């Protein structure tokens, strides 16, 4: 399994205690390999991915979304960093492999 690029994403959930509400953030990586994309316990064959895009507001600590467009629908992931390197690695992979276009 040759890793081409990784992107850090964030899970956000709330916990409510007796007197407070806490927001818990947990980070994890999405890993792009030559033949698949790995997200936590899921694996997407690279041939089932149509595109990867993102949307992020320009504010300093704003959350953004990374969109994974697949044959089974669009998945979205929270991000804090712009995924330009991750997306360009995917686009380069598409250019190198004609069956992905």
C-alpha positions in Angstrom: 0.0 0.0 0.0 1.8 3.1 -1.3 0.5 6.3 0.5 0.3 9.3 -1.9 -1.2 11.9 0.4 -3.0 12.4 3.7 -5.5 14.9 4.9 -6.4 15.6 8.6 -10.2 15.7 9.3 -12.1 16.4 12.5 -15.1 14.7 14.2 -17.1 17.1 16.3 -19.7 16.0 18.9 -21.3 17.5 22.0 -21.4 16.1 25.5 -23.9 17.5 28.1 -22.9 17.1 31.7 -24.7 18.2 34.8 -23.8 21.9 34.5 -22.0 22.2 31.2 -22.0 21.4 27.6 -18.7 20.3 26.1 -17.7 20.2 22.4 -15.3 17.3 21.7 -13.1 17.3 18.6 -11.3 14.2 17.5 -8.9 14.2 14.5 -8.2 11.5 12.1 -6.5 11.1 8.7 -7.9 10.4 5.2 -5.2 8.5 3.3 -4.9 8.5 -0.5 -3.2 5.4 -1.9 -2.7 4.4 -5.6 -5.6 2.0 -5.5 -7.9 3.2 -2.7 -8.8 5.9 -0.3 -9.0 5.0 3.4 -11.2 6.8 5.9 -11.3 5.4 9.4 -12.7 1.9 9.0 -13.9 2.5 5.4 -12.1 1.9 2.1 -13.1 3.4 -1.2 -11.7 1.9 -4.4 -10.0 4.7 -6.4 -12.1 3.8 -9.4 -15.3 4.6 -7.5 -14.2 8.2 -6.8 -15.3 10.8 -9.3 -13.9 13.9 -7.6 -12.6 15.5 -4.4 -13.5 19.1 -3.6 -13.7 21.4 -0.6 -15.3 24.6 0.8 -13.9 26.6 3.6 -14.6 30.1 4.8 -11.6 32.5 4.9 -11.8 33.1 8.7 -8.8 31.9 10.6 -10.4 29.2 12.8 -13.3 28.4 10.5 -14.3 24.8 9.9 -14.5 23.7 6.3 -15.8 20.7 4.4 -14.0 18.2 2.3 -16.3 16.5 -0.2 -15.7 13.0 -1.6 -17.8 12.4 -4.7 -18.2 8.7 -5.2 -20.3 6.3 -7.2 -22.4 5.7 -4.0 -22.9 9.4 -3.2 -21.2 12.4 -1.8 -19.5 12.1 1.6 -18.5 15.2 3.6 -15.8 15.6 6.2 -14.9 18.5 8.6 -11.5 20.0 8.0 -9.5 22.9 9.6 -6.7 23.1 7.0 -7.1 23.7 3.3 -6.6 20.4 1.4 -4.9 21.8 -1.6 -2.0 19.3 -1.5 -4.4 16.4 -1.0 -6.6 17.4 -3.9 -3.7 18.1 -6.3 -2.3 14.6 -5.4 -5.6 13.1 -6.4 -5.8 15.1 -9.6 -2.2 14.1 -10.5 -3.2 10.4 -9.9 -6.2 10.9 -12.3 -3.9 12.3 -15.0 -1.5 9.4 -14.7 -4.2 6.8 -14.9 -6.6 7.2 -17.9 -9.2 4.7 -16.5 -9.9 7.2 -13.7 -11.0 10.0 -16.1 
